[in-house]
């Protein structure tokens, strides 16, 4: 099944199922039940005549320009047990965009120095790529799929967990071009960023 149940599927008598509009989140490549289309504003399957074009959510591009490490949105110093950012909205309106964030870790923690970085994004559009590098530009970890299969929210998640040193770090979010991008027609994405250092 390439679309995700949102509310309920209504069945009619006989063998032909009826799938009510706005009951499914769009699946990869804007996947929807037959005779429905993906609304790019809500990533919910609806009537073909009711869909709207993709638009960045309000405030999600407020940090622009943030396409280089010199322009990165700086979250400042981090300390043990910090939630650096929680559910921060971001937006990638085209294939060439990248959003870069930075933070500085000045002192090692006594108990835990494992930083958790998570990006969650709608399954309907091009997947979001996540990268974290240190001040020398070295990757500190590989992104892994950390989607909550029970969430039923039409989103995928990708995570990088890594051991902190005393250093400045950069978090980079960009479209993962060449994957599920609707044959080039949905090379855009909105996402939620979470960065935290558990106690």
Phi, psi and omega in degrees: 000123186258020173220160191243126181300129179260308184235285186203148173256128181261127181259144175254165178298146180095197186263347184271112179286149174247124180252112181296148177292154178060036173245358179229140163286150176293142175271186178306148182057036180060030182299133180216163174300162179305144178068015174233159180230159181275126174276117186290344178282321186247350188048044174241141179286131183213184177298142184302331181275359184251001185284151176236156181286159180299140177213134178298134176301150182304129178084351185285343178246023184294336183276354181297144359279136179219040187268353178232165180292331175292333181263003187302142173288117187268121177271001176081202182281146176244149180225168186305132178081006183288141160261101186293314177208140181231122177053047176277123180285141175223168184212140176237092188286346180208173187294337185267357186280151171214139175249129183237133179236156178221156172207158182244134177247100189276336186220134177290148178273154180285325188255316188215126177238025180267111179274139179246121178241126183228135172238125177246140187208155178299139179291341190292329189251186181304136180299151176272137177258140183238135177220140174231127180232157176271186185294339178271358180087011180274134175295134183261354180183166179258138177291141177230152177290124179231032180297134174278106185295341182266357186288326179052047183240011178072015183243151166252160176226145175230141187227153167228120172251134183208158179275125181282146164245183174279102190190172170259140183235151179236131177252123184240128179240129182210165175290140177270082187292145179095003178249226182282085183236029178055040182057037178091359186267352177225054179274054178216164183196149167243155186206168175239129182252136177225126178229123182210152177241096184299151180291000000 
